[in-house]
């Protein structure tokens, strides 16, 4: 089939951008990319803040549920005051604290056995510590057992290093000032000594050594 004369003349070719136009386009794309990066960073920061708040809320909710469980057990154990039909709140709180302390000690003792921990009297670099704290509005810690080096509060790590039982320090936890008391120290078993292997090239065969001794005699 013959090509129709003049068909190609109606095709309009697009003008190719020169170097200056290409540089301007790249500059615009780079600025857009930077802006998108800033927006993404702001969104990630907001997400992290929301997650931290959610974690705090979950921690508070867990604490409330845990407290209610012990209060219910204490109510079953303490019973009501005869003649009044009401609970003695002082006795109720005492029983609840007793139950919580019993559970904590049992869990801590199991961890000592499983990890071969030994009881210490001073905090070392690899020590696990048992803490309690007091804070306004009953926000203190009942008991907490943590490896001090992995604690997320640098001030607490520095304040307790090398300290003895009964030491009290003040620091901020979750934006609340706590007075923390060191109740216990647990130290892990010592690491096994590293045995250096002698390279095969430096080892003297037994037979060769004996032959050399015989030759000397």
C-alpha positions in Angstrom: 0.0 0.0 0.0 1.4 3.4 -1.0 2.0 6.0 1.6 -0.4 8.8 1.4 1.4 11.9 0.4 1.5 14.7 3.0 0.4 12.4 5.9 3.6 13.0 7.9 3.4 16.8 7.4 0.4 17.0 9.8 2.4 15.4 12.8 3.5 18.1 15.2 6.7 17.2 17.2 6.9 18.3 20.8 9.7 20.6 21.7 12.4 18.9 23.7 13.2 20.7 27.0 16.6 22.2 27.2 19.1 21.8 30.1 17.7 24.8 32.1 14.2 23.4 32.0 15.4 20.0 33.1 17.3 21.6 36.0 14.1 23.5 37.0 12.0 20.4 36.8 14.5 18.4 39.0 14.6 21.3 41.5 10.8 21.3 41.8 10.7 17.5 42.2 13.4 17.6 44.8 11.5 20.3 46.8 8.3 18.2 46.6 10.3 15.2 47.8 11.7 17.1 50.7 8.2 18.4 51.6 6.8 14.9 51.5 9.7 13.7 53.7 8.9 16.4 56.3 5.2 15.5 56.3 6.0 11.8 56.7 8.4 12.6 59.6 5.7 14.7 61.3 3.1 11.9 60.9 5.6 9.4 62.4 6.2 11.6 65.4 2.5 12.1 65.9 2.0 8.3 65.7 4.8 7.7 68.2 3.2 10.2 70.6 -0.2 8.5 70.2 1.4 5.1 70.8 3.2 6.3 74.0 -0.1 7.8 75.3 -1.9 4.5 74.5 0.8 2.6 76.3 0.5 4.7 79.4 -3.3 4.3 79.3 -3.0 0.5 79.0 -0.5 0.5 81.8 -3.0 2.4 84.0 -5.8 0.2 83.0 -3.8 -2.9 83.8 -2.9 -1.5 87.2 -6.5 -0.8 88.0 -7.6 -4.3 86.9 -4.8 -5.8 89.0 -5.8 -3.7 92.0 -9.4 -4.7 91.7 -8.5 -8.4 91.5 -6.5 -8.2 94.8 -9.3 -6.1 96.4 -11.9 -8.8 95.5 -9.6 -11.5 96.9 -9.1 -9.4 100.0 -12.9 -8.9 100.4 -13.4 -12.7 100.2 -10.7 -13.3 102.8 -11.4 -10.4 105.2 -15.2 -10.4 105.1 -17.5 -7.8 106.6 -17.3 -6.3 110.1 -19.8 -8.0 112.3 -22.8 -6.0 113.2 -22.2 -3.3 110.5 -22.5 -5.2 107.2 -19.6 -3.1 105.8 -16.0 -3.8 105.1 -13.1 -2.6 107.2 -11.2 -0.7 104.5 -8.0 -0.6 106.6 -8.1 -4.4 107.0 -9.1 -4.8 103.4 -6.1 -2.8 102.1 -3.8 -4.7 104.5 -5.0 -8.1 103.2 -4.7 -6.9 99.6 -1.1 -5.7 100.1 -0.3 -9.0 101.8 -1.6 -11.0 98.8 0.3 -8.8 96.3 3.6 -9.1 98.2 3.2 -12.9 98.5 2.7 -13.2 94.7 5.6 -10.9 94.0 8.0 -12.7 96.3 7.1 -16.1 94.8 7.6 -14.8 91.2 10.9 -13.2 92.2 12.1 -16.4 93.9 11.3 -18.4 90.7 13.3 -16.0 88.6 16.2 -16.3 91.0 16.2 -20.1 90.7 15.7 -20.1 86.9 18.5 -17.5 86.3 20.9 -18.7 89.0 20.8 -15.3 90.6 22.6 -14.6 93.9 21.6 -12.1 96.5 23.8 -9.0 96.6 24.1 -6.0 99.0 25.5 -3.4 96.5 24.4 -2.6 92.9 26.8 -3.7 90.2 26.8 -3.0 86.5 24.9 -6.2 85.6 22.6 -6.2 88.7 18.9 -6.8 88.8 17.2 -4.5 91.4 14.0 -4.7 93.3 12.4 -1.3 93.8 9.5 0.4 95.4 8.4 4.0 95.3 6.1 6.6 96.7 4.4 9.3 94.7 1.5 11.8 94.9 -2.0 10.4 94.5 -1.0 6.8 95.2 0.9 6.7 91.9 3.9 4.9 93.5 5.3 1.5 92.4 4.3 -1.4 94.7 7.3 -3.5 93.6 9.3 -3.6 90.5 12.1 -6.0 89.5 14.3 -4.8 86.6 17.8 -5.1 85.2 19.1 -1.7 86.0 21.4 -1.4 82.9 18.3 -1.8 80.7 16.2 0.8 82.5 15.0 3.6 80.3 15.7 6.2 83.0 19.4 7.3 82.9 19.1 9.3 86.1 17.9 6.2 88.0 20.8 4.1 86.6 23.4 6.7 87.6 21.8 7.3 91.1 21.7 3.6 92.0 25.1 2.4 90.7 27.2 1.1 93.6 24.5 1.9 96.2 23.5 -0.3 99.1 20.1 -1.7 100.2 17.8 1.0 101.6 19.1 3.8 99.3 16.4 6.3 98.3 16.6 8.5 95.3 14.2 10.9 93.6 13.5 10.9 89.9 10.7 11.5 87.3 8.8 8.5 86.0 6.0 9.2 83.5 6.1 12.9 84.4 5.6 12.2 88.1 8.2 12.6 90.8 8.9 9.4 92.6 10.9 8.7 95.7 12.4 5.3 94.9 13.8 2.9 97.5 16.2 0.0 96.7 14.8 -3.1 98.4 16.9 -5.9 96.9 19.9 -6.7 94.6 20.2 -9.8 92.5 23.4 -10.6 90.6 23.7 -13.0 87.7 26.1 -16.0 87.7 29.7 -15.1 86.6 30.4 -15.6 83.0 32.4 -18.6 82.0 36.1 -17.8 81.3 37.0 -17.6 77.7 39.5 -20.4 76.7 41.8 -19.4 73.9 42.4 -22.3 71.5 46.0 -22.8 70.4 46.4 -22.7 66.6 47.2 -26.1 65.2 50.5 -24.8 63.7 51.8 -23.9 67.2 50.9 -27.3 68.8 53.9 -29.7 69.2 53.0 -33.4 68.5 53.7 -35.7 71.5 55.7 -38.2 69.5 57.9 -35.5 68.0 58.6 -34.0 71.4 59.6 -37.4 72.8 61.9 -38.1 69.8 63.6 -34.7 70.3 64.2 -35.5 74.0 65.6 -38.9 73.2 67.9 -37.4 70.7 69.1 -34.9 73.2 70.1 -37.8 75.6 
